[in-house]
Amino acid sequence: MIPTRTLPPTVTFERVKKLGGDLVSREQLLRQIIERFERKYEFSLEELNRRLETRQIAEHPTWEDSIEWGNAVDQLSQIQLMQSILSWLINLLKP
């Protein structure tokens, strides 16, 4: 267990656990966004971008979808990293 004097007073076990729950909710939302685009296009984001680059698919509104889809993928990756860090911190803060 980390001595509490090394942590800011606002960092408590309960608050860190709540933050973990918030991240789970955000992860679910991002997965829904990604799944919506996967159903809409029926191929990967990489394939969508390839088709946009080779002009096999109309740029508008597909380009905007590509940006939103890519942002969701990037944010999901960040959320997963944050969840790993929080899991580690929760184990250290367990009473």
Gaussian input, Z-matrix of N, CA and C with variables (Angstrom, degrees):
# hf/3-21g

backbone

0 1
 N
 C     1     B1
 C     2     B2     1     A1
 N     3     B3     2     A2     1     D1
 C     4     B4     3     A3     2     D2
 C     5     B5     4     A4     3     D3
 N     6     B6     5     A5     4     D4
 C     7     B7     6     A6     5     D5
 C     8     B8     7     A7     6     D6
 N     9     B9     8     A8     7     D7
 C    10    B10     9     A9     8     D8
 C    11    B11    10    A10     9     D9
 N    12    B12    11    A11    10    D10
 C    13    B13    12    A12    11    D11
 C    14    B14    13    A13    12    D12
 N    15    B15    14    A14    13    D13
 C    16    B16    15    A15    14    D14
 C    17    B17    16    A16    15    D15
 N    18    B18    17    A17    16    D16
 C    19    B19    18    A18    17    D17
 C    20    B20    19    A19    18    D18
 N    21    B21    20    A20    19    D19
 C    22    B22    21    A21    20    D20
 C    23    B23    22    A22    21    D21
 N    24    B24    23    A23    22    D22
 C    25    B25    24    A24    23    D23
 C    26    B26    25    A25    24    D24
 N    27    B27    26    A26    25    D25
 C    28    B28    27    A27    26    D26
 C    29    B29    28    A28    27    D27
 N    30    B30    29    A29    28    D28
 C    31    B31    30    A30    29    D29
 C    32    B32    31    A31    30    D30
 N    33    B33    32    A32    31    D31
 C    34    B34    33    A33    32    D32
 C    35    B35    34    A34    33    D33
 N    36    B36    35    A35    34    D34
 C    37    B37    36    A36    35    D35
 C    38    B38    37    A37    36    D36
 N    39    B39    38    A38    37    D37
 C    40    B40    39    A39    38    D38
 C    41    B41    40    A40    39    D39
 N    42    B42    41    A41    40    D40
 C    43    B43    42    A42    41    D41
 C    44    B44    43    A43    42    D42
 N    45    B45    44    A44    43    D43
 C    46    B46    45    A45    44    D44
 C    47    B47    46    A46    45    D45
 N    48    B48    47    A47    46    D46
 C    49    B49    48    A48    47    D47
 C    50    B50    49    A49    48    D48
 N    51    B51    50    A50    49    D49
 C    52    B52    51    A51    50    D50
 C    53    B53    52    A52    51    D51
 N    54    B54    53    A53    52    D52
 C    55    B55    54    A54    53    D53
 C    56    B56    55    A55    54    D54
 N    57    B57    56    A56    55    D55
 C    58    B58    57    A57    56    D56
 C    59    B59    58    A58    57    D57
 N    60    B60    59    A59    58    D58
 C    61    B61    60    A60    59    D59
 C    62    B62    61    A61    60    D60
 N    63    B63    62    A62    61    D61
 C    64    B64    63    A63    62    D62
 C    65    B65    64    A64    63    D63
 N    66    B66    65    A65    64    D64
 C    67    B67    66    A66    65    D65
 C    68    B68    67    A67    66    D66
 N    69    B69    68    A68    67    D67
 C    70    B70    69    A69    68    D68
 C    71    B71    70    A70    69    D69
 N    72    B72    71    A71    70    D70
 C    73    B73    72    A72    71    D71
 C    74    B74    73    A73    72    D72
 N    75    B75    74    A74    73    D73
 C    76    B76    75    A75    74    D74
 C    77    B77    76    A76    75    D75
 N    78    B78    77    A77    76    D76
 C    79    B79    78    A78    77    D77
 C    80    B80    79    A79    78    D78
 N    81    B81    80    A80    79    D79
 C    82    B82    81    A81    80    D80
 C    83    B83    82    A82    81    D81
 N    84    B84    83    A83    82    D82
 C    85    B85    84    A84    83    D83
 C    86    B86    85    A85    84    D84
 N    87    B87    86    A86    85    D85
 C    88    B88    87    A87    86    D86
 C    89    B89    88    A88    87    D87
 N    90    B90    89    A89    88    D88
 C    91    B91    90    A90    89    D89
 C    92    B92    91    A91    90    D90
 N    93    B93    92    A92    91    D91
 C    94    B94    93    A93    92    D92
 C    95    B95    94    A94    93    D93
 N    96    B96    95    A95    94    D94
 C    97    B97    96    A96    95    D95
 C    98    B98    97    A97    96    D96
 N    99    B99    98    A98    97    D97
 C   100   B100    99    A99    98    D98
 C   101   B101   100   A100    99    D99
 N   102   B102   101   A101   100   D100
 C   103   B103   102   A102   101   D101
 C   104   B104   103   A103   102   D102
 N   105   B105   104   A104   103   D103
 C   106   B106   105   A105   104   D104
 C   107   B107   106   A106   105   D105
 N   108   B108   107   A107   106   D106
 C   109   B109   108   A108   107   D107
 C   110   B110   109   A109   108   D108
 N   111   B111   110   A110   109   D109
 C   112   B112   111   A111   110   D110
 C   113   B113   112   A112   111   D111
 N   114   B114   113   A113   112   D112
 C   115   B115   114   A114   113   D113
 C   116   B116   115   A115   114   D114
 N   117   B117   116   A116   115   D115
 C   118   B118   117   A117   116   D116
 C   119   B119   118   A118   117   D117
 N   120   B120   119   A119   118   D118
 C   121   B121   120   A120   119   D119
 C   122   B122   121   A121   120   D120
 N   123   B123   122   A122   121   D121
 C   124   B124   123   A123   122   D122
 C   125   B125   124   A124   123   D123
 N   126   B126   125   A125   124   D124
 C   127   B127   126   A126   125   D125
 C   128   B128   127   A127   126   D126
 N   129   B129   128   A128   127   D127
 C   130   B130   129   A129   128   D128
 C   131   B131   130   A130   129   D129
 N   132   B132   131   A131   130   D130
 C   133   B133   132   A132   131   D131
 C   134   B134   133   A133   132   D132
 N   135   B135   134   A134   133   D133
 C   136   B136   135   A135   134   D134
 C   137   B137   136   A136   135   D135
 N   138   B138   137   A137   136   D136
 C   139   B139   138   A138   137   D137
 C   140   B140   139   A139   138   D138
 N   141   B141   140   A140   139   D139
 C   142   B142   141   A141   140   D140
 C   143   B143   142   A142   141   D141
 N   144   B144   143   A143   142   D142
 C   145   B145   144   A144   143   D143
 C   146   B146   145   A145   144   D144
 N   147   B147   146   A146   145   D145
 C   148   B148   147   A147   146   D146
 C   149   B149   148   A148   147   D147
 N   150   B150   149   A149   148   D148
 C   151   B151   150   A150   149   D149
 C   152   B152   151   A151   150   D150
 N   153   B153   152   A152   151   D151
 C   154   B154   153   A153   152   D152
 C   155   B155   154   A154   153   D153
 N   156   B156   155   A155   154   D154
 C   157   B157   156   A156   155   D155
 C   158   B158   157   A157   156   D156
 N   159   B159   158   A158   157   D157
 C   160   B160   159   A159   158   D158
 C   161   B161   160   A160   159   D159
 N   162   B162   161   A161   160   D160
 C   163   B163   162   A162   161   D161
 C   164   B164   163   A163   162   D162
 N   165   B165   164   A164   163   D163
 C   166   B166   165   A165   164   D164
 C   167   B167   166   A166   165   D165
 N   168   B168   167   A167   166   D166
 C   169   B169   168   A168   167   D167
 C   170   B170   169   A169   168   D168
 N   171   B171   170   A170   169   D169
 C   172   B172   171   A171   170   D170
 C   173   B173   172   A172   171   D171
 N   174   B174   173   A173   172   D172
 C   175   B175   174   A174   173   D173
 C   176   B176   175   A175   174   D174
 N   177   B177   176   A176   175   D175
 C   178   B178   177   A177   176   D176
 C   179   B179   178   A178   177   D177
 N   180   B180   179   A179   178   D178
 C   181   B181   180   A180   179   D179
 C   182   B182   181   A181   180   D180
 N   183   B183   182   A182   181   D181
 C   184   B184   183   A183   182   D182
 C   185   B185   184   A184   183   D183
 N   186   B186   185   A185   184   D184
 C   187   B187   186   A186   185   D185
 C   188   B188   187   A187   186   D186
 N   189   B189   188   A188   187   D187
 C   190   B190   189   A189   188   D188
 C   191   B191   190   A190   189   D189
 N   192   B192   191   A191   190   D190
 C   193   B193   192   A192   191   D191
 C   194   B194   193   A193   192   D192
 N   195   B195   194   A194   193   D193
 C   196   B196   195   A195   194   D194
 C   197   B197   196   A196   195   D195
 N   198   B198   197   A197   196   D196
 C   199   B199   198   A198   197   D197
 C   200   B200   199   A199   198   D198
 N   201   B201   200   A200   199   D199
 C   202   B202   201   A201   200   D200
 C   203   B203   202   A202   201   D201
 N   204   B204   203   A203   202   D202
 C   205   B205   204   A204   203   D203
 C   206   B206   205   A205   204   D204
 N   207   B207   206   A206   205   D205
 C   208   B208   207   A207   206   D206
 C   209   B209   208   A208   207   D207
 N   210   B210   209   A209   208   D208
 C   211   B211   210   A210   209   D209
 C   212   B212   211   A211   210   D210
 N   213   B213   212   A212   211   D211
 C   214   B214   213   A213   212   D212
 C   215   B215   214   A214   213   D213
 N   216   B216   215   A215   214   D214
 C   217   B217   216   A216   215   D215
 C   218   B218   217   A217   216   D216
 N   219   B219   218   A218   217   D217
 C   220   B220   219   A219   218   D218
 C   221   B221   220   A220   219   D219
 N   222   B222   221   A221   220   D220
 C   223   B223   222   A222   221   D221
 C   224   B224   223   A223   222   D222
 N   225   B225   224   A224   223   D223
 C   226   B226   225   A225   224   D224
 C   227   B227   226   A226   225   D225
 N   228   B228   227   A227   226   D226
 C   229   B229   228   A228   227   D227
 C   230   B230   229   A229   228   D228
 N   231   B231   230   A230   229   D229
 C   232   B232   231   A231   230   D230
 C   233   B233   232   A232   231   D231
 N   234   B234   233   A233   232   D232
 C   235   B235   234   A234   233   D233
 C   236   B236   235   A235   234   D234
 N   237   B237   236   A236   235   D235
 C   238   B238   237   A237   236   D236
 C   239   B239   238   A238   237   D237
 N   240   B240   239   A239   238   D238
 C   241   B241   240   A240   239   D239
 C   242   B242   241   A241   240   D240
 N   243   B243   242   A242   241   D241
 C   244   B244   243   A243   242   D242
 C   245   B245   244   A244   243   D243
 N   246   B246   245   A245   244   D244
 C   247   B247   246   A246   245   D245
 C   248   B248   247   A247   246   D246
 N   249   B249   248   A248   247   D247
 C   250   B250   249   A249   248   D248
 C   251   B251   250   A250   249   D249
 N   252   B252   251   A251   250   D250
 C   253   B253   252   A252   251   D251
 C   254   B254   253   A253   252   D252
 N   255   B255   254   A254   253   D253
 C   256   B256   255   A255   254   D254
 C   257   B257   256   A256   255   D255
 N   258   B258   257   A257   256   D256
 C   259   B259   258   A258   257   D257
 C   260   B260   259   A259   258   D258
 N   261   B261   260   A260   259   D259
 C   262   B262   261   A261   260   D260
 C   263   B263   262   A262   261   D261
 N   264   B264   263   A263   262   D262
 C   265   B265   264   A264   263   D263
 C   266   B266   265   A265   264   D264
 N   267   B267   266   A266   265   D265
 C   268   B268   267   A267   266   D266
 C   269   B269   268   A268   267   D267
 N   270   B270   269   A269   268   D268
 C   271   B271   270   A270   269   D269
 C   272   B272   271   A271   270   D270
 N   273   B273   272   A272   271   D271
 C   274   B274   273   A273   272   D272
 C   275   B275   274   A274   273   D273
 N   276   B276   275   A275   274   D274
 C   277   B277   276   A276   275   D275
 C   278   B278   277   A277   276   D276
 N   279   B279   278   A278   277   D277
 C   280   B280   279   A279   278   D278
 C   281   B281   280   A280   279   D279
 N   282   B282   281   A281   280   D280
 C   283   B283   282   A282   281   D281
 C   284   B284   283   A283   282   D282

   B1=1.4559
   B2=1.5294
   B3=1.3247
   B4=1.4625
   B5=1.5261
   B6=1.3226
   B7=1.4649
   B8=1.5282
   B9=1.3296
   B10=1.4625
   B11=1.5216
   B12=1.2925
   B13=1.4655
   B14=1.5258
   B15=1.3347
   B16=1.4618
   B17=1.5280
   B18=1.3088
   B19=1.4608
   B20=1.5210
   B21=1.3221
   B22=1.4657
   B23=1.5285
   B24=1.3127
   B25=1.4673
   B26=1.5285
   B27=1.3183
   B28=1.4691
   B29=1.5228
   B30=1.3337
   B31=1.4656
   B32=1.5234
   B33=1.3176
   B34=1.4612
   B35=1.5210
   B36=1.3102
   B37=1.4614
   B38=1.5226
   B39=1.3209
   B40=1.4633
   B41=1.5306
   B42=1.3136
   B43=1.4766
   B44=1.5212
   B45=1.3094
   B46=1.4638
   B47=1.5262
   B48=1.3346
   B49=1.4722
   B50=1.5248
   B51=1.3262
   B52=1.4666
   B53=1.5242
   B54=1.3095
   B55=1.4587
   B56=1.5314
   B57=1.3216
   B58=1.4637
   B59=1.5153
   B60=1.3250
   B61=1.4642
   B62=1.5148
   B63=1.3307
   B64=1.4663
   B65=1.5269
   B66=1.3266
   B67=1.4655
   B68=1.5244
   B69=1.3243
   B70=1.4659
   B71=1.5275
   B72=1.3230
   B73=1.4685
   B74=1.5224
   B75=1.3090
   B76=1.4722
   B77=1.5330
   B78=1.3201
   B79=1.4671
   B80=1.5285
   B81=1.3178
   B82=1.4652
   B83=1.5246
   B84=1.3248
   B85=1.4630
   B86=1.5297
   B87=1.3206
   B88=1.4625
   B89=1.5227
   B90=1.3286
   B91=1.4729
   B92=1.5313
   B93=1.3265
   B94=1.4694
   B95=1.5270
   B96=1.3122
   B97=1.4649
   B98=1.5256
   B99=1.3237
   B100=1.4639
   B101=1.5219
   B102=1.3247
   B103=1.4692
   B104=1.5247
   B105=1.3246
   B106=1.4694
   B107=1.5305
   B108=1.3275
   B109=1.4631
   B110=1.5281
   B111=1.3256
   B112=1.4663
   B113=1.5217
   B114=1.3304
   B115=1.4741
   B116=1.5252
   B117=1.3155
   B118=1.4652
   B119=1.5274
   B120=1.3217
   B121=1.4656
   B122=1.5309
   B123=1.3114
   B124=1.4705
   B125=1.5297
   B126=1.3233
   B127=1.4601
   B128=1.5267
   B129=1.3210
   B130=1.4623
   B131=1.5278
   B132=1.3139
   B133=1.4603
   B134=1.5281
   B135=1.3171
   B136=1.4629
   B137=1.5242
   B138=1.3361
   B139=1.4618
   B140=1.5284
   B141=1.3085
   B142=1.4644
   B143=1.5265
   B144=1.3192
   B145=1.4628
   B146=1.5301
   B147=1.3210
   B148=1.4666
   B149=1.5232
   B150=1.3264
   B151=1.4673
   B152=1.5261
   B153=1.3199
   B154=1.4699
   B155=1.5317
   B156=1.3310
   B157=1.4670
   B158=1.5242
   B159=1.3218
   B160=1.4697
   B161=1.5258
   B162=1.3170
   B163=1.4720
   B164=1.5328
   B165=1.3246
   B166=1.4594
   B167=1.5230
   B168=1.3108
   B169=1.4584
   B170=1.5301
   B171=1.3207
   B172=1.4668
   B173=1.5293
   B174=1.3172
   B175=1.4623
   B176=1.5230
   B177=1.3240
   B178=1.4682
   B179=1.5183
   B180=1.2938
   B181=1.4724
   B182=1.5267
   B183=1.3249
   B184=1.4652
   B185=1.5226
   B186=1.3186
   B187=1.4524
   B188=1.5273
   B189=1.3343
   B190=1.4638
   B191=1.5279
   B192=1.3280
   B193=1.4679
   B194=1.5219
   B195=1.3200
   B196=1.4598
   B197=1.5264
   B198=1.3200
   B199=1.4692
   B200=1.5263
   B201=1.3270
   B202=1.4663
   B203=1.5263
   B204=1.3339
   B205=1.4616
   B206=1.5283
   B207=1.3180
   B208=1.4594
   B209=1.5212
   B210=1.3289
   B211=1.4667
   B212=1.5229
   B213=1.3282
   B214=1.4712
   B215=1.5246
   B216=1.3291
   B217=1.4711
   B218=1.5295
   B219=1.3323
   B220=1.4663
   B221=1.5258
   B222=1.3244
   B223=1.4637
   B224=1.5226
   B225=1.3281
   B226=1.4644
   B227=1.5254
   B228=1.3094
   B229=1.4607
   B230=1.5290
   B231=1.3225
   B232=1.4656
   B233=1.5277
   B234=1.3196
   B235=1.4726
   B236=1.5242
   B237=1.3213
   B238=1.4613
   B239=1.5258
   B240=1.3244
   B241=1.4607
   B242=1.5278
   B243=1.3285
   B244=1.4678
   B245=1.5242
   B246=1.3384
   B247=1.4610
   B248=1.5244
   B249=1.3233
   B250=1.4658
   B251=1.5210
   B252=1.3170
   B253=1.4650
   B254=1.5266
   B255=1.3291
   B256=1.4690
   B257=1.5199
   B258=1.3075
   B259=1.4662
   B260=1.5280
   B261=1.3102
   B262=1.4579
   B263=1.5287
   B264=1.3366
   B265=1.4615
   B266=1.5286
   B267=1.3234
   B268=1.4678
   B269=1.5229
   B270=1.3316
   B271=1.4677
   B272=1.5214
   B273=1.3220
   B274=1.4653
   B275=1.5231
   B276=1.3293
   B277=1.4656
   B278=1.5212
   B279=1.3257
   B280=1.4712
   B281=1.5189
   B282=1.3339
   B283=1.4747
   B284=1.5190
   A1=109.57
   A2=116.60
   A3=122.09
   A4=108.43
   A5=117.19
   A6=117.71
   A7=109.64
   A8=116.17
   A9=120.18
   A10=112.53
   A11=118.54
   A12=119.44
   A13=111.77
   A14=118.27
   A15=120.67
   A16=111.95
   A17=117.89
   A18=122.12
   A19=110.30
   A20=117.03
   A21=118.37
   A22=109.25
   A23=118.11
   A24=120.51
   A25=113.33
   A26=117.17
   A27=119.48
   A28=112.96
   A29=117.87
   A30=120.93
   A31=108.42
   A32=114.73
   A33=120.63
   A34=109.09
   A35=115.60
   A36=121.54
   A37=110.17
   A38=116.96
   A39=121.51
   A40=111.64
   A41=117.06
   A42=120.39
   A43=111.20
   A44=116.80
   A45=119.99
   A46=109.78
   A47=117.44
   A48=120.26
   A49=110.89
   A50=117.82
   A51=120.93
   A52=110.12
   A53=116.38
   A54=120.41
   A55=110.30
   A56=116.34
   A57=120.21
   A58=111.52
   A59=117.10
   A60=121.18
   A61=111.95
   A62=116.16
   A63=120.36
   A64=110.76
   A65=116.24
   A66=119.90
   A67=111.54
   A68=116.90
   A69=120.36
   A70=109.72
   A71=116.90
   A72=120.58
   A73=111.00
   A74=116.37
   A75=120.69
   A76=110.44
   A77=116.34
   A78=120.39
   A79=110.58
   A80=116.85
   A81=120.62
   A82=110.96
   A83=117.25
   A84=121.32
   A85=110.83
   A86=116.85
   A87=120.36
   A88=111.38
   A89=116.88
   A90=119.74
   A91=110.70
   A92=117.33
   A93=120.59
   A94=110.93
   A95=116.84
   A96=120.97
   A97=109.82
   A98=116.51
   A99=121.31
   A100=110.51
   A101=117.19
   A102=120.92
   A103=111.66
   A104=117.01
   A105=120.42
   A106=110.28
   A107=117.16
   A108=120.10
   A109=111.60
   A110=117.18
   A111=119.69
   A112=110.83
   A113=116.73
   A114=120.07
   A115=111.10
   A116=116.34
   A117=120.88
   A118=111.49
   A119=116.99
   A120=120.47
   A121=113.70
   A122=117.29
   A123=122.89
   A124=113.21
   A125=116.50
   A126=122.09
   A127=107.68
   A128=116.22
   A129=121.14
   A130=112.38
   A131=114.37
   A132=121.30
   A133=109.86
   A134=116.61
   A135=120.41
   A136=110.77
   A137=116.10
   A138=120.40
   A139=110.51
   A140=117.10
   A141=120.57
   A142=109.97
   A143=116.48
   A144=120.26
   A145=111.54
   A146=116.68
   A147=120.23
   A148=110.53
   A149=116.26
   A150=120.23
   A151=111.62
   A152=116.31
   A153=119.10
   A154=110.64
   A155=116.04
   A156=120.58
   A157=112.02
   A158=116.65
   A159=120.41
   A160=111.90
   A161=115.27
   A162=122.48
   A163=113.01
   A164=115.76
   A165=120.93
   A166=111.50
   A167=115.19
   A168=121.03
   A169=107.80
   A170=116.55
   A171=120.59
   A172=110.78
   A173=115.17
   A174=120.12
   A175=112.58
   A176=116.46
   A177=119.33
   A178=109.67
   A179=121.22
   A180=130.66
   A181=113.59
   A182=116.97
   A183=120.87
   A184=112.18
   A185=116.71
   A186=120.18
   A187=110.57
   A188=116.97
   A189=120.81
   A190=110.94
   A191=116.45
   A192=119.99
   A193=110.65
   A194=116.36
   A195=120.96
   A196=111.04
   A197=116.23
   A198=120.36
   A199=110.41
   A200=117.13
   A201=120.71
   A202=110.97
   A203=116.39
   A204=121.45
   A205=109.86
   A206=117.03
   A207=120.99
   A208=112.43
   A209=116.63
   A210=120.17
   A211=111.09
   A212=116.84
   A213=120.59
   A214=110.39
   A215=117.07
   A216=121.06
   A217=110.03
   A218=117.01
   A219=120.95
   A220=111.43
   A221=116.83
   A222=120.57
   A223=111.31
   A224=117.12
   A225=120.30
   A226=110.17
   A227=116.77
   A228=120.79
   A229=110.67
   A230=117.24
   A231=121.22
   A232=111.34
   A233=116.55
   A234=121.21
   A235=109.75
   A236=116.70
   A237=120.21
   A238=110.98
   A239=117.48
   A240=120.65
   A241=110.21
   A242=116.82
   A243=120.25
   A244=111.14
   A245=117.26
   A246=120.33
   A247=110.60
   A248=117.41
   A249=120.61
   A250=110.92
   A251=116.04
   A252=120.40
   A253=110.36
   A254=116.97
   A255=119.99
   A256=111.69
   A257=117.04
   A258=120.29
   A259=109.98
   A260=115.76
   A261=120.90
   A262=110.17
   A263=116.64
   A264=121.12
   A265=111.35
   A266=117.08
   A267=120.63
   A268=110.28
   A269=116.91
   A270=119.92
   A271=111.40
   A272=116.99
   A273=119.99
   A274=112.42
   A275=116.50
   A276=120.49
   A277=113.88
   A278=117.19
   A279=119.35
   A280=109.97
   A281=114.61
   A282=117.99
   A283=111.86
   D1=138.32
   D2=178.00
   D3=-78.09
   D4=131.17
   D5=174.96
   D6=-59.14
   D7=135.92
   D8=-176.05
   D9=-63.48
   D10=-22.03
   D11=-179.60
   D12=-68.54
   D13=-17.44
   D14=179.41
   D15=-88.61
   D16=-7.78
   D17=179.87
   D18=-107.49
   D19=148.78
   D20=173.31
   D21=-59.40
   D22=147.96
   D23=-176.63
   D24=-60.71
   D25=-24.05
   D26=-179.02
   D27=-81.52
   D28=-9.10
   D29=179.97
   D30=-91.49
   D31=102.03
   D32=179.09
   D33=-120.04
   D34=162.72
   D35=178.41
   D36=-56.03
   D37=-45.50
   D38=-177.71
   D39=-63.77
   D40=-42.22
   D41=-179.12
   D42=-68.84
   D43=-37.80
   D44=178.43
   D45=-66.88
   D46=-41.38
   D47=177.16
   D48=-62.49
   D49=-40.35
   D50=178.28
   D51=-63.45
   D52=-42.30
   D53=177.57
   D54=-60.23
   D55=-39.00
   D56=175.92
   D57=-60.49
   D58=-41.45
   D59=177.13
   D60=-64.81
   D61=-38.52
   D62=177.07
   D63=-63.12
   D64=-38.82
   D65=178.87
   D66=-66.49
   D67=-36.31
   D68=177.14
   D69=-62.22
   D70=-42.84
   D71=178.28
   D72=-62.43
   D73=-43.40
   D74=178.85
   D75=-64.52
   D76=-40.36
   D77=178.22
   D78=-60.32
   D79=-43.67
   D80=179.73
   D81=-61.62
   D82=-42.56
   D83=178.36
   D84=-61.87
   D85=-45.59
   D86=179.95
   D87=-63.69
   D88=-39.94
   D89=177.47
   D90=-63.00
   D91=-37.59
   D92=177.53
   D93=-64.29
   D94=-41.47
   D95=178.51
   D96=-62.27
   D97=-46.92
   D98=-179.93
   D99=-62.18
   D100=-45.26
   D101=179.74
   D102=-63.21
   D103=-36.00
   D104=178.11
   D105=-60.71
   D106=-44.08
   D107=179.00
   D108=-70.35
   D109=-36.82
   D110=177.61
   D111=-62.38
   D112=-40.11
   D113=177.20
   D114=-68.98
   D115=-40.97
   D116=-177.37
   D117=-63.59
   D118=-44.89
   D119=-173.69
   D120=-98.19
   D121=-22.03
   D122=179.27
   D123=60.24
   D124=25.99
   D125=170.42
   D126=-155.74
   D127=175.08
   D128=-172.56
   D129=-75.16
   D130=165.08
   D131=174.83
   D132=-60.84
   D133=-40.52
   D134=179.39
   D135=-60.35
   D136=-42.19
   D137=178.64
   D138=-66.87
   D139=-39.10
   D140=177.50
   D141=-59.85
   D142=-46.77
   D143=179.86
   D144=-64.51
   D145=-38.45
   D146=177.11
   D147=-61.94
   D148=-44.49
   D149=179.87
   D150=-66.70
   D151=-34.38
   D152=175.43
   D153=-65.64
   D154=-44.57
   D155=-179.07
   D156=-62.51
   D157=-36.17
   D158=-178.45
   D159=-93.73
   D160=7.47
   D161=177.38
   D162=57.66
   D163=34.88
   D164=175.68
   D165=-84.81
   D166=-7.96
   D167=-176.56
   D168=-140.38
   D169=146.63
   D170=-178.23
   D171=-60.52
   D172=136.64
   D173=-176.90
   D174=-68.48
   D175=-38.59
   D176=-177.92
   D177=-109.52
   D178=129.11
   D179=3.67
   D180=-94.23
   D181=11.93
   D182=-175.06
   D183=-59.99
   D184=-37.14
   D185=-179.58
   D186=-59.90
   D187=-42.91
   D188=178.12
   D189=-63.95
   D190=-40.38
   D191=176.57
   D192=-61.24
   D193=-41.58
   D194=179.49
   D195=-59.91
   D196=-42.33
   D197=178.94
   D198=-64.99
   D199=-48.05
   D200=-179.10
   D201=-62.87
   D202=-43.36
   D203=179.29
   D204=-62.46
   D205=-47.04
   D206=179.37
   D207=-62.35
   D208=-40.47
   D209=177.02
   D210=-62.38
   D211=-40.70
   D212=179.18
   D213=-63.90
   D214=-41.58
   D215=178.56
   D216=-63.09
   D217=-45.87
   D218=179.34
   D219=-63.00
   D220=-44.14
   D221=179.96
   D222=-65.58
   D223=-37.10
   D224=177.77
   D225=-61.96
   D226=-41.66
   D227=177.69
   D228=-61.31
   D229=-42.47
   D230=178.31
   D231=-65.61
   D232=-40.66
   D233=178.54
   D234=-61.22
   D235=-42.92
   D236=-179.15
   D237=-64.26
   D238=-37.85
   D239=175.60
   D240=-64.82
   D241=-45.40
   D242=179.06
   D243=-61.54
   D244=-38.12
   D245=178.45
   D246=-63.71
   D247=-38.97
   D248=177.70
   D249=-63.56
   D250=-43.72
   D251=179.37
   D252=-65.11
   D253=-43.37
   D254=178.97
   D255=-64.59
   D256=-38.69
   D257=178.10
   D258=-60.57
   D259=-43.58
   D260=177.42
   D261=-61.65
   D262=-45.06
   D263=-179.20
   D264=-66.05
   D265=-40.43
   D266=178.57
   D267=-60.22
   D268=-42.10
   D269=178.20
   D270=-62.38
   D271=-35.37
   D272=178.56
   D273=-73.78
   D274=-30.42
   D275=-176.21
   D276=-90.46
   D277=-8.39
   D278=-177.65
   D279=-52.35
   D280=132.45
   D281=179.15
   D282=-69.42

